[in-house]
Each structure stands twice: as C-alpha cells, then as structure tokens.
Amino acid sequence: MLNENDVLILDKIVEHCDRVTETISNVTMDNFWIDRDKQDIVLFNIFQVGEYAKRLSVELINKYNEIDWKNIKGMRDIIGHCYDSIDYEIVWDSANNDIPKIHDYVSKIIKENQTN
C-alpha cells in the first residue's frame, strides 16, 4: 500500500504527463521547433515530472523499479540547470516517447494500489 504522500505525488506526475501530451497533440516537430510557447509548456511539465519524482519515497522507487526514476530526475536537473543549452530534439523525443510510458506506468501504480 502506498503512503498518502506518494499517492498525491503520483497523481501530480500523471497531470503533468497529460499536459505534455495535450500540448504536443497534433503538433509536428517542425511546428514545435518554432513555437516557443509550446516548448516552454513542455519543458516546464517535464521538469515538474522530474521534480515530483524526486519527492517519491525510497520504498516506492525500490518497489516500482521498472522505470528509470534516476533518468527522470536527471532530465529535471538538465532543464533546471542547463536551460540555455537544451536540445529540443531530445525534448521532442522525450515528450513523444518517454512521457506516455511514464504516464502509463504511474497510472498502473495508482490503479494497483486503489484496488488493494
């Protein structure tokens, strides 16, 4: 059973994943390259996913280790500390490939713990 704080954090991670997905829905990579607002929204929400991942309990991270929590947190650090040298190709790839996987995995954790 998850502690209450982990449940709240996982819910926030799902919300930020949804925001990324909504932002890039029906957007081409070329459009993403020129739309700074979309870039900022995606970056902020990926940052938040990593920030919330840093707040998860060690117990949760150890139990649900099928996802690379370390890289999720690392992406947050890159966005936060190296903002002026962001590689938007990596951001685009992460938004399209990693964020949906994180969303699905975290949603699965939440669902498993609602039925227990």
TIVO-2410 file (N, C-alpha, C; in nm, 3 decimals):
# residues 116
REC num residu      c1      c2      c3 atome chaine
REC   1      M   0.084  -0.119   0.000     N      A
REC   1      M   0.000   0.000   0.000    CA      A
REC   1      M   0.088   0.124   0.000     C      A
REC   2      L   0.052   0.220  -0.083     N      A
REC   2      L   0.128   0.344  -0.091    CA      A
REC   2      L   0.093   0.438   0.023     C      A
REC   3      N   0.192   0.518   0.063     N      A
REC   3      N   0.159   0.620   0.162    CA      A
REC   3      N   0.086   0.734   0.092     C      A
REC   4      E   0.018   0.814   0.171     N      A
REC   4      E  -0.067   0.921   0.117    CA      A
REC   4      E   0.013   1.021   0.034     C      A
REC   5      N   0.133   1.053   0.077     N      A
REC   5      N   0.217   1.148   0.004    CA      A
REC   5      N   0.253   1.094  -0.135     C      A
REC   6      D   0.289   0.967  -0.142     N      A
REC   6      D   0.323   0.908  -0.272    CA      A
REC   6      D   0.203   0.911  -0.367     C      A
REC   7      V   0.085   0.886  -0.314     N      A
REC   7      V  -0.037   0.888  -0.397    CA      A
REC   7      V  -0.056   1.028  -0.455     C      A
REC   8      L  -0.043   1.130  -0.374     N      A
REC   8      L  -0.058   1.268  -0.422    CA      A
REC   8      L   0.047   1.302  -0.527     C      A
REC   9      I   0.169   1.259  -0.504     N      A
REC   9      I   0.278   1.285  -0.598    CA      A
REC   9      I   0.253   1.214  -0.730     C      A
REC  10      L   0.213   1.090  -0.726     N      A
REC  10      L   0.186   1.014  -0.848    CA      A
REC  10      L   0.073   1.080  -0.928     C      A
REC  11      D  -0.029   1.127  -0.859     N      A
REC  11      D  -0.137   1.199  -0.928    CA      A
REC  11      D  -0.084   1.322  -1.000     C      A
REC  12      K   0.006   1.395  -0.936     N      A
REC  12      K   0.066   1.515  -0.998    CA      A
REC  12      K   0.150   1.477  -1.120     C      A
REC  13      I   0.223   1.368  -1.111     N      A
REC  13      I   0.304   1.323  -1.224    CA      A
REC  13      I   0.213   1.294  -1.344     C      A
REC  14      V   0.103   1.227  -1.320     N      A
REC  14      V   0.008   1.197  -1.428    CA      A
REC  14      V  -0.046   1.327  -1.487     C      A
REC  15      E  -0.080   1.422  -1.403     N      A
REC  15      E  -0.131   1.551  -1.453    CA      A
REC  15      E  -0.030   1.620  -1.544     C      A
REC  16      H   0.096   1.620  -1.504     N      A
REC  16      H   0.198   1.687  -1.585    CA      A
REC  16      H   0.227   1.610  -1.714     C      A
REC  17      C   0.219   1.479  -1.708     N      A
REC  17      C   0.233   1.400  -1.832    CA      A
REC  17      C   0.118   1.433  -1.927     C      A
REC  18      D  -0.002   1.442  -1.873     N      A
REC  18      D  -0.118   1.478  -1.956    CA      A
REC  18      D  -0.098   1.614  -2.021     C      A
REC  19      R  -0.044   1.708  -1.948     N      A
REC  19      R  -0.024   1.843  -2.002    CA      A
REC  19      R   0.075   1.841  -2.118     C      A
REC  20      V   0.180   1.760  -2.107     N      A
REC  20      V   0.276   1.746  -2.217    CA      A
REC  20      V   0.204   1.688  -2.339     C      A
REC  21      T   0.131   1.581  -2.317     N      A
REC  21      T   0.062   1.514  -2.427    CA      A
REC  21      T  -0.038   1.607  -2.494     C      A
REC  22      E  -0.114   1.681  -2.414     N      A
REC  22      E  -0.210   1.776  -2.470    CA      A
REC  22      E  -0.140   1.883  -2.553     C      A
REC  23      T  -0.026   1.929  -2.505     N      A
REC  23      T   0.045   2.039  -2.571    CA      A
REC  23      T   0.099   1.998  -2.707     C      A
REC  24      I   0.146   1.874  -2.720     N      A
REC  24      I   0.205   1.832  -2.847    CA      A
REC  24      I   0.108   1.757  -2.937     C      A
REC  25      S  -0.014   1.740  -2.890     N      A
REC  25      S  -0.115   1.673  -2.971    CA      A
REC  25      S  -0.136   1.751  -3.100     C      A
REC  26      N  -0.130   1.681  -3.210     N      A
REC  26      N  -0.148   1.741  -3.343    CA      A
REC  26      N  -0.044   1.847  -3.378     C      A
REC  27      V   0.072   1.837  -3.317     N      A
REC  27      V   0.182   1.930  -3.345    CA      A
REC  27      V   0.294   1.852  -3.413     C      A
REC  28      T   0.345   1.906  -3.521     N      A
REC  28      T   0.459   1.843  -3.587    CA      A
REC  28      T   0.588   1.889  -3.519     C      A
REC  29      M   0.693   1.814  -3.543     N      A
REC  29      M   0.822   1.852  -3.489    CA      A
REC  29      M   0.864   1.990  -3.541     C      A
REC  30      D   0.837   2.017  -3.669     N      A
REC  30      D   0.871   2.148  -3.725    CA      A
REC  30      D   0.797   2.260  -3.654     C      A
REC  31      N   0.669   2.238  -3.624     N      A
REC  31      N   0.593   2.339  -3.551    CA      A
REC  31      N   0.645   2.356  -3.409     C      A
REC  32      F   0.683   2.246  -3.348     N      A
REC  32      F   0.738   2.252  -3.213    CA      A
REC  32      F   0.866   2.336  -3.211     C      A
REC  33      W   0.950   2.319  -3.313     N      A
REC  33      W   1.077   2.392  -3.322    CA      A
REC  33      W   1.058   2.543  -3.322     C      A
REC  34      I   0.948   2.590  -3.380     N      A
REC  34      I   0.930   2.734  -3.392    CA      A
REC  34      I   0.832   2.793  -3.291     C      A
REC  35      D   0.767   2.709  -3.212     N      A
REC  35      D   0.667   2.757  -3.117    CA      A
REC  35      D   0.726   2.757  -2.975     C      A
REC  36      R   0.777   2.871  -2.935     N      A
REC  36      R   0.842   2.882  -2.803    CA      A
REC  36      R   0.745   2.859  -2.689     C      A
REC  37      D   0.621   2.895  -2.708     N      A
REC  37      D   0.522   2.871  -2.603    CA      A
REC  37      D   0.505   2.722  -2.578     C      A
REC  38      K   0.493   2.646  -2.684     N      A
REC  38      K   0.480   2.500  -2.669    CA      A
REC  38      K   0.607   2.442  -2.607     C      A
REC  39      Q   0.723   2.489  -2.650     N      A
REC  39      Q   0.849   2.444  -2.592    CA      A
REC  39      Q   0.851   2.469  -2.441     C      A
REC  40      D   0.812   2.590  -2.402     N      A
REC  40      D   0.813   2.625  -2.260    CA      A
REC  40      D   0.715   2.540  -2.180     C      A
REC  41      I   0.597   2.517  -2.235     N      A
REC  41      I   0.497   2.435  -2.165    CA      A
REC  41      I   0.549   2.293  -2.147     C      A
REC  42      V   0.605   2.236  -2.253     N      A
REC  42      V   0.657   2.100  -2.246    CA      A
REC  42      V   0.773   2.092  -2.148     C      A
REC  43      L   0.866   2.185  -2.158     N      A
REC  43      L   0.981   2.185  -2.067    CA      A
REC  43      L   0.937   2.196  -1.922     C      A
REC  44      F   0.847   2.289  -1.894     N      A
REC  44      F   0.801   2.307  -1.757    CA      A
REC  44      F   0.739   2.179  -1.702     C      A
REC  45      N   0.657   2.116  -1.782     N      A
REC  45      N   0.587   1.997  -1.734    CA      A
REC  45      N   0.679   1.876  -1.722     C      A
REC  46      I   0.776   1.862  -1.811     N      A
REC  46      I   0.876   1.756  -1.794    CA      A
REC  46      I   0.959   1.783  -1.669     C      A
REC  47      F   0.994   1.909  -1.648     N      A
REC  47      F   1.064   1.949  -1.526    CA      A
REC  47      F   0.984   1.908  -1.403     C      A
REC  48      Q   0.854   1.936  -1.404     N      A
REC  48      Q   0.770   1.903  -1.291    CA      A
REC  48      Q   0.761   1.752  -1.268     C      A
REC  49      V   0.755   1.675  -1.374     N      A
REC  49      V   0.755   1.528  -1.359    CA      A
REC  49      V   0.879   1.486  -1.282     C      A
REC  50      G   0.995   1.539  -1.321     N      A
REC  50      G   1.119   1.506  -1.251    CA      A
REC  50      G   1.122   1.558  -1.109     C      A
REC  51      E   1.070   1.677  -1.089     N      A
REC  51      E   1.065   1.735  -0.954    CA      A
REC  51      E   0.980   1.649  -0.861     C      A
REC  52      Y   0.865   1.609  -0.909     N      A
REC  52      Y   0.779   1.523  -0.827    CA      A
REC  52      Y   0.842   1.385  -0.806     C      A
REC  53      A   0.910   1.333  -0.906     N      A
REC  53      A   0.977   1.203  -0.891    CA      A
REC  53      A   1.079   1.208  -0.778     C      A
REC  54      K   1.143   1.322  -0.762     N      A
REC  54      K   1.242   1.338  -0.654    CA      A
REC  54      K   1.177   1.331  -0.516     C      A
REC  55      R   1.048   1.353  -0.509     N      A
REC  55      R   0.977   1.355  -0.380    CA      A
REC  55      R   0.917   1.220  -0.343     C      A
REC  56      L   0.923   1.124  -0.435     N      A
REC  56      L   0.869   0.991  -0.406    CA      A
REC  56      L   0.952   0.921  -0.299     C      A
REC  57      S   0.887   0.838  -0.223     N      A
REC  57      S   0.957   0.764  -0.118    CA      A
REC  57      S   1.053   0.661  -0.178     C      A
REC  58      V   1.157   0.632  -0.106     N      A
REC  58      V   1.254   0.531  -0.147    CA      A
REC  58      V   1.184   0.396  -0.160     C      A
REC  59      E   1.087   0.371  -0.074     N      A
REC  59      E   1.014   0.244  -0.079    CA      A
REC  59      E   0.940   0.229  -0.212     C      A
REC  60      L   0.875   0.334  -0.256     N      A
REC  60      L   0.803   0.327  -0.383    CA      A
REC  60      L   0.901   0.307  -0.498     C      A
REC  61      I   1.008   0.383  -0.500     N      A
REC  61      I   1.105   0.373  -0.609    CA      A
REC  61      I   1.167   0.233  -0.613     C      A
REC  62      N   1.194   0.177  -0.497     N      A
REC  62      N   1.251   0.041  -0.494    CA      A
REC  62      N   1.150  -0.065  -0.537     C      A
REC  63      K   1.025  -0.047  -0.499     N      A
REC  63      K   0.922  -0.145  -0.534    CA      A
REC  63      K   0.884  -0.136  -0.682     C      A
REC  64      Y   0.872  -0.015  -0.733     N      A
REC  64      Y   0.830   0.006  -0.872    CA      A
REC  64      Y   0.950   0.054  -0.953     C      A
REC  65      N   1.036  -0.039  -0.982     N      A
REC  65      N   1.165  -0.005  -1.045    CA      A
REC  65      N   1.172  -0.044  -1.193     C      A
REC  66      E   1.058  -0.064  -1.254     N      A
REC  66      E   1.056  -0.096  -1.397    CA      A
REC  66      E   1.075   0.028  -1.484     C      A
REC  67      I   1.082   0.141  -1.422     N      A
REC  67      I   1.102   0.267  -1.493    CA      A
REC  67      I   1.230   0.330  -1.437     C      A
REC  68      D   1.296   0.407  -1.518     N      A
REC  68      D   1.424   0.466  -1.478    CA      A
REC  68      D   1.402   0.600  -1.407     C      A
REC  69      W   1.370   0.592  -1.278     N      A
REC  69      W   1.345   0.711  -1.199    CA      A
REC  69      W   1.466   0.804  -1.200     C      A
REC  70      K   1.585   0.747  -1.201     N      A
REC  70      K   1.707   0.829  -1.198    CA      A
REC  70      K   1.714   0.919  -1.321     C      A
REC  71      N   1.683   0.866  -1.439     N      A
REC  71      N   1.686   0.948  -1.560    CA      A
REC  71      N   1.575   1.052  -1.562     C      A
REC  72      I   1.461   1.018  -1.504     N      A
REC  72      I   1.351   1.115  -1.496    CA      A
REC  72      I   1.396   1.234  -1.411     C      A
REC  73      K   1.459   1.204  -1.299     N      A
REC  73      K   1.509   1.311  -1.212    CA      A
REC  73      K   1.623   1.387  -1.280     C      A
REC  74      G   1.704   1.315  -1.354     N      A
REC  74      G   1.817   1.377  -1.424    CA      A
REC  74      G   1.771   1.474  -1.532     C      A
REC  75      M   1.664   1.441  -1.600     N      A
REC  75      M   1.609   1.531  -1.702    CA      A
REC  75      M   1.565   1.662  -1.636     C      A
REC  76      R   1.507   1.652  -1.519     N      A
REC  76      R   1.467   1.770  -1.444    CA      A
REC  76      R   1.589   1.857  -1.415     C      A
REC  77      D   1.698   1.795  -1.374     N      A
REC  77      D   1.819   1.870  -1.341    CA      A
REC  77      D   1.877   1.939  -1.464     C      A
REC  78      I   1.875   1.871  -1.577     N      A
REC  78      I   1.925   1.932  -1.701    CA      A
REC  78      I   1.841   2.054  -1.738     C      A
REC  79      I   1.709   2.039  -1.732     N      A
REC  79      I   1.621   2.150  -1.766    CA      A
REC  79      I   1.642   2.266  -1.669     C      A
REC  80      G   1.654   2.235  -1.542     N      A
REC  80      G   1.667   2.339  -1.441    CA      A
REC  80      G   1.801   2.409  -1.439     C      A
REC  81      H   1.907   2.337  -1.470     N      A
REC  81      H   2.041   2.394  -1.455    CA      A
REC  81      H   2.110   2.427  -1.587     C      A
REC  82      C   2.062   2.373  -1.695     N      A
REC  82      C   2.126   2.396  -1.827    CA      A
REC  82      C   2.025   2.448  -1.927     C      A
REC  83      Y   1.936   2.533  -1.880     N      A
REC  83      Y   1.825   2.577  -1.962    CA      A
REC  83      Y   1.869   2.639  -2.094     C      A
REC  84      D   1.982   2.710  -2.093     N      A
REC  84      D   2.026   2.779  -2.214    CA      A
REC  84      D   2.088   2.686  -2.318     C      A
REC  85      S   2.104   2.559  -2.285     N      A
REC  85      S   2.163   2.466  -2.381    CA      A
REC  85      S   2.075   2.341  -2.401     C      A
REC  86      I   1.945   2.359  -2.391     N      A
REC  86      I   1.851   2.249  -2.408    CA      A
REC  86      I   1.853   2.200  -2.553     C      A
REC  87      D   1.857   2.069  -2.569     N      A
REC  87      D   1.849   2.006  -2.700    CA      A
REC  87      D   1.701   1.972  -2.724     C      A
REC  88      Y   1.635   2.052  -2.807     N      A
REC  88      Y   1.491   2.036  -2.828    CA      A
REC  88      Y   1.456   1.909  -2.904     C      A
REC  89      E   1.550   1.850  -2.972     N      A
REC  89      E   1.525   1.721  -3.035    CA      A
REC  89      E   1.506   1.613  -2.928     C      A
REC  90      I   1.586   1.622  -2.823     N      A
REC  90      I   1.572   1.528  -2.710    CA      A
REC  90      I   1.441   1.554  -2.637     C      A
REC  91      V   1.407   1.680  -2.619     N      A
REC  91      V   1.281   1.716  -2.553    CA      A
REC  91      V   1.163   1.661  -2.634     C      A
REC  92      W   1.166   1.680  -2.764     N      A
REC  92      W   1.060   1.631  -2.851    CA      A
REC  92      W   1.048   1.479  -2.840     C      A
REC  93      D   1.161   1.411  -2.844     N      A
REC  93      D   1.162   1.265  -2.832    CA      A
REC  93      D   1.107   1.222  -2.696     C      A
REC  94      S   1.150   1.288  -2.593     N      A
REC  94      S   1.102   1.255  -2.459    CA      A
REC  94      S   0.952   1.278  -2.446     C      A
REC  95      A   0.906   1.390  -2.499     N      A
REC  95      A   0.763   1.422  -2.491    CA      A
REC  95      A   0.678   1.318  -2.564     C      A
REC  96      N   0.728   1.268  -2.675     N      A
REC  96      N   0.652   1.173  -2.756    CA      A
REC  96      N   0.670   1.028  -2.715     C      A
REC  97      N   0.783   0.995  -2.656     N      A
REC  97      N   0.810   0.854  -2.624    CA      A
REC  97      N   0.816   0.825  -2.475     C      A
REC  98      D   0.889   0.906  -2.400     N      A
REC  98      D   0.908   0.877  -2.257    CA      A
REC  98      D   0.787   0.917  -2.173     C      A
REC  99      I   0.733   1.033  -2.200     N      A
REC  99      I   0.621   1.083  -2.119    CA      A
REC  99      I   0.500   0.988  -2.125     C      A
REC 100      P   0.461   0.937  -2.241     N      A
REC 100      P   0.349   0.840  -2.241    CA      A
REC 100      P   0.380   0.713  -2.161     C      A
REC 101      K   0.505   0.668  -2.165     N      A
REC 101      K   0.543   0.549  -2.086    CA      A
REC 101      K   0.536   0.579  -1.936     C      A
REC 102      I   0.586   0.696  -1.898     N      A
REC 102      I   0.579   0.736  -1.757    CA      A
REC 102      I   0.433   0.744  -1.714     C      A
REC 103      H   0.352   0.809  -1.796     N      A
REC 103      H   0.209   0.822  -1.766    CA      A
REC 103      H   0.146   0.685  -1.744     C      A
REC 104      D   0.168   0.594  -1.835     N      A
REC 104      D   0.107   0.461  -1.826    CA      A
REC 104      D   0.156   0.385  -1.704     C      A
REC 105      Y   0.286   0.393  -1.676     N      A
REC 105      Y   0.342   0.320  -1.563    CA      A
REC 105      Y   0.291   0.376  -1.431     C      A
REC 106      V   0.291   0.507  -1.419     N      A
REC 106      V   0.243   0.569  -1.295    CA      A
REC 106      V   0.093   0.545  -1.278     C      A
REC 107      S   0.017   0.551  -1.385     N      A
REC 107      S  -0.126   0.521  -1.378    CA      A
REC 107      S  -0.149   0.377  -1.331     C      A
REC 108      K  -0.066   0.287  -1.378     N      A
REC 108      K  -0.074   0.146  -1.337    CA      A
REC 108      K  -0.047   0.133  -1.188     C      A
REC 109      I   0.053   0.203  -1.138     N      A
REC 109      I   0.084   0.200  -0.993    CA      A
REC 109      I  -0.037   0.249  -0.914     C      A
REC 110      I  -0.094   0.359  -0.957     N      A
REC 110      I  -0.209   0.416  -0.888    CA      A
REC 110      I  -0.325   0.317  -0.888     C      A
REC 111      K  -0.352   0.261  -1.004     N      A
REC 111      K  -0.465   0.166  -1.015    CA      A
REC 111      K  -0.444   0.042  -0.928     C      A
REC 112      E  -0.323  -0.012  -0.930     N      A
REC 112      E  -0.292  -0.129  -0.847    CA      A
REC 112      E  -0.317  -0.101  -0.700     C      A
REC 113      N  -0.288   0.017  -0.658     N      A
REC 113      N  -0.299   0.050  -0.517    CA      A
REC 113      N  -0.438   0.099  -0.477     C      A
REC 114      Q  -0.523   0.126  -0.573     N      A
REC 114      Q  -0.662   0.161  -0.541    CA      A
REC 114      Q  -0.744   0.037  -0.514     C      A
REC 115      T  -0.706  -0.074  -0.575     N      A
REC 115      T  -0.782  -0.197  -0.560    CA      A
REC 115      T  -0.737  -0.279  -0.440     C      A
REC 116      N  -0.624  -0.241  -0.382     N      A
REC 116      N  -0.571  -0.318  -0.267    CA      A
REC 116      N  -0.619  -0.262  -0.136     C      A
***
